[in-house]
């Protein structure tokens, strides 16, 4: 196996490189801030690899004339199906490394679990591409008006709230810079500038708080669009727009490879993500 973790590939974690665990700088993974944007379901106890989300039709009542038999209205349901699949990562620290570095297998396990969680965040953010409705424009910075347009599209489709949304950090930067430029929602409230900037500034935990009644988060996992020219955030009704179906969440297993003198650390998850209702989400496409 050419990719096991040996004392050469992980030598920076040896005693010679650092005496204290506190000296280790963790890798940068995205915060798991997008889970509130999706409807989460489990099929762990069902003999299936997929879950259906039946959708009822929108019925229309009509005026009736006295003495005239009313015609029957068909009730035709549709459904969205989300199928689960496995994702995972395997690390293989050798025995020599295990007795030579300053971290245990628990540390490698934790880093592998972060990678699996990062994959889920990326998969959810990529779902913007399924929405037929978008706000913003390619090559143009995000503005307050784009936000209002996205909210209006959901309102116009009678999509129930509450709404949640995710932006790329660059989109937030453009949005924050535009606040008060035209619509002035926070420009003349009588609050101090510091209070206003703290209220709508990007928090290090990925949260932006509530703006126009929508709960906002930011993550660098928001993908590019239009050949990298734009970023693609989204605003959704979390109970309707997107779904996360899990067979099992992050699972860790250790397996001994005696002939290699190493331990395999296997972290897997079995899930699927997908769009449930197209009108319940809006992509936010703006300049990258």
C-alpha positions in Angstrom: 0.0 0.0 0.0 1.8 3.2 -1.1 -0.4 5.6 0.8 -0.1 4.5 4.4 0.8 7.2 6.9 4.5 6.7 7.8 7.0 8.5 9.8 8.2 10.3 6.7 4.8 11.5 5.5 3.7 12.6 9.0 7.1 13.5 10.4 5.9 17.0 11.4 3.9 15.2 14.1 7.0 13.6 15.6 8.5 14.6 18.9 11.4 16.2 17.2 9.1 18.6 15.3 6.7 19.6 18.1 6.8 18.9 21.8 3.2 19.9 22.6 0.0 18.9 21.0 -1.1 22.5 21.2 1.4 23.3 18.5 -0.5 21.4 15.8 -2.5 23.5 13.4 -5.6 21.7 12.2 -6.5 21.5 8.5 -9.2 23.9 7.3 -12.6 22.2 6.8 -15.9 23.9 6.2 -18.2 24.4 9.2 -21.3 22.2 9.1 -23.6 25.2 8.8 -25.9 24.1 5.9 -27.7 21.2 7.6 -30.6 23.6 8.7 -31.3 24.2 5.0 -32.4 20.7 4.3 -35.1 18.3 5.4 -33.4 15.4 7.2 -34.8 11.9 7.1 -33.5 8.5 8.1 -34.0 5.1 6.5 -31.7 3.2 8.9 -34.5 0.9 9.9 -36.0 0.3 6.5 -34.9 -2.3 3.9 -34.4 0.3 1.2 -31.7 2.4 -0.3 -34.1 5.2 -1.4 -36.8 7.3 0.1 -39.8 8.8 -1.8 -41.2 12.2 -1.0 -44.8 12.2 -2.4 -46.2 15.6 -3.5 -49.9 16.3 -3.7 -51.3 18.3 -6.6 -52.5 21.9 -6.2 -56.3 21.7 -6.5 -58.6 24.5 -7.9 -62.2 25.0 -6.9 -64.7 26.3 -9.4 -68.1 28.0 -9.4 -71.1 25.6 -9.5 -74.5 26.1 -11.1 -77.6 25.0 -9.3 -78.9 21.7 -10.6 -75.8 21.0 -12.6 -73.7 18.0 -11.6 -70.2 19.0 -10.7 -67.4 17.4 -12.7 -64.8 15.2 -11.0 -61.4 16.7 -10.3 -58.4 14.3 -10.7 -56.0 14.0 -7.8 -52.7 13.0 -9.3 -49.7 12.8 -7.0 -46.1 13.0 -8.0 -42.9 12.2 -6.0 -39.3 13.0 -5.7 -36.9 10.2 -4.8 -33.5 10.5 -3.1 -31.2 7.5 -3.2 -28.4 7.0 -0.7 -24.8 6.1 -1.5 -21.6 5.6 0.4 -18.8 8.1 0.9 -15.7 7.6 3.0 -12.0 7.8 3.6 -9.3 5.4 4.8 -6.2 6.4 6.8 -3.5 3.8 7.6 -1.0 4.9 10.3 1.9 2.5 10.7 3.0 1.0 14.0 6.3 2.9 13.8 4.4 6.2 13.4 2.1 5.3 16.3 5.0 5.0 18.7 6.9 8.0 17.2 4.4 10.9 16.9 2.7 13.0 19.4 -0.9 12.1 18.5 -2.9 9.0 18.8 -5.2 7.2 16.3 -8.0 9.3 17.8 -6.5 12.4 16.2 -6.4 10.8 12.7 -9.9 9.5 13.2 -11.2 13.0 14.0 -9.6 14.5 10.9 -11.1 11.8 8.7 -14.5 12.4 10.2 -14.1 16.1 9.3 -13.4 15.2 5.7 -16.6 13.1 5.5 -18.6 16.0 7.0 -17.0 18.4 4.6 -18.1 16.2 1.7 -21.7 16.4 2.9 -21.5 20.2 3.1 -20.2 20.4 -0.4 -22.9 18.0 -1.7 -25.7 20.1 -0.2 -24.3 23.4 -1.5 -24.2 21.9 -5.0 -28.0 21.4 -5.0 -28.5 25.1 -6.1 -28.1 23.9 -9.7 -31.4 22.1 -9.6 -33.6 25.1 -9.0 -35.2 26.6 -12.1 -35.7 30.0 -10.3 -32.7 32.3 -9.8 -32.0 35.8 -8.5 -29.0 38.0 -9.3 -27.0 38.1 -12.5 -23.8 36.7 -13.9 -20.8 38.9 -13.4 -22.7 41.3 -11.1 -22.1 41.8 -7.4 -24.8 40.6 -5.0 -27.1 43.4 -3.8 -30.0 43.9 -1.4 -32.3 44.0 -4.4 -31.2 40.5 -5.4 -32.1 39.3 -1.9 -35.5 40.9 -2.1 -36.0 39.3 -5.6 -35.2 35.8 -4.2 -37.6 36.2 -1.3 -40.3 37.6 -3.6 -40.0 34.6 -5.9 -40.7 32.3 -3.0 -43.6 34.4 -1.8 -45.1 34.6 -5.3 -45.1 30.8 -5.4 -46.9 30.6 -2.0 -43.9 28.8 -0.4 -44.4 28.7 3.3 -41.6 30.0 5.6 -39.4 30.2 7.5 -36.7 30.7 4.9 -33.0 29.9 5.2 -30.1 30.8 2.9 -26.4 30.2 2.3 -23.9 32.5 0.6 -20.2 32.3 -0.3 -18.0 34.7 1.7 -17.5 36.8 -1.4 -21.2 37.1 -1.9 -21.5 38.2 1.7 -18.8 40.7 1.1 -20.6 42.2 -1.8 -24.0 42.1 0.0 -22.6 43.8 3.2 -21.0 46.5 1.1 -24.3 47.3 -0.6 -26.4 47.5 2.6 -27.9 50.9 2.8 -26.7 52.0 -0.6 -30.2 52.0 -2.1 -32.8 50.5 0.1 -31.4 51.8 3.5 -32.9 49.1 5.7 -30.3 49.6 8.4 -28.8 52.9 7.4 -31.1 55.2 9.5 -32.3 53.1 12.4 -30.7 55.3 15.0 -28.3 52.6 16.1 -24.6 53.1 16.2 -22.4 52.1 13.3 -20.7 49.5 15.4 -24.0 47.9 16.5 -25.1 47.8 12.9 -21.9 46.3 11.6 -21.9 43.7 14.4 -25.5 42.8 13.7 -24.9 42.1 10.0 -21.2 41.1 10.0 -20.0 37.6 9.2 -19.6 35.6 12.4 -16.6 33.1 12.6 -19.1 30.3 13.3 -20.5 30.8 9.8 -23.7 32.5 10.9 -24.9 35.9 9.6 -28.0 36.1 11.7 -31.4 37.1 10.4 -31.9 39.6 7.6 -35.3 40.4 6.0 -36.7 37.5 8.1 -34.3 35.0 6.5 -31.6 33.1 8.5 -28.3 33.4 6.7 -25.1 31.4 6.9 -21.9 31.6 4.9 -19.5 28.9 3.8 -16.6 28.6 1.2 -18.2 25.4 0.1 -20.7 27.3 -2.0 -19.7 26.3 -5.6 -18.9 28.3 -8.6 -21.2 28.7 -11.6 -21.0 29.8 -15.3 -17.5 28.4 -15.8 -16.2 29.9 -12.6 -17.3 33.4 -13.2 -19.9 33.4 -10.5 -20.8 32.0 -7.1 -24.1 30.2 -6.5 -25.8 30.5 -3.1 -29.4 29.7 -2.5 -32.5 30.5 -0.3 -34.9 27.7 0.5 -37.9 26.7 2.5 -36.0 24.0 4.5 -39.1 21.8 5.0 -39.8 21.5 1.3 -36.9 22.4 -1.0 -34.1 20.0 -0.3 -33.7 16.6 1.4 -31.0 14.6 3.2 -31.7 10.9 3.6 -29.3 8.9 5.7 -28.8 5.1 5.9 -26.1 5.8 8.5 -24.3 8.9 9.6 -20.6 9.1 10.1 -19.3 5.7 11.2 -15.7 4.8 12.2 -14.2 1.4 12.1 -10.6 0.2 12.9 -9.1 -2.8 11.2 -5.7 -4.3 12.0 -3.4 -5.1 9.1 -0.8 -7.2 10.8 1.4 -7.9 7.8 1.7 -4.2 7.1 2.1 -3.5 10.8 -0.5 -0.8 10.6 -4.1 0.0 11.6 -6.7 1.0 9.0 -9.0 3.9 10.1 -12.1 3.7 8.0 -14.7 6.5 8.3 -17.8 6.2 6.1 -21.3 7.6 5.8 -24.2 6.5 3.7 -26.5 9.3 2.6 -28.2 11.0 -0.3 -29.1 14.6 -1.0 -31.5 15.9 -3.6 -34.1 18.4 -4.5 -37.7 17.7 -3.3 -39.7 20.7 -4.6 -38.3 23.0 -7.3 -40.4 26.1 -6.5 -39.4 26.0 -2.8 -35.8 27.1 -3.6 -34.1 29.9 -5.4 -30.5 30.0 -6.6 -28.6 33.2 -6.0 -26.1 33.7 -8.8 -23.7 36.6 -8.5 -20.1 37.6 -9.4 -17.4 35.4 -7.9 
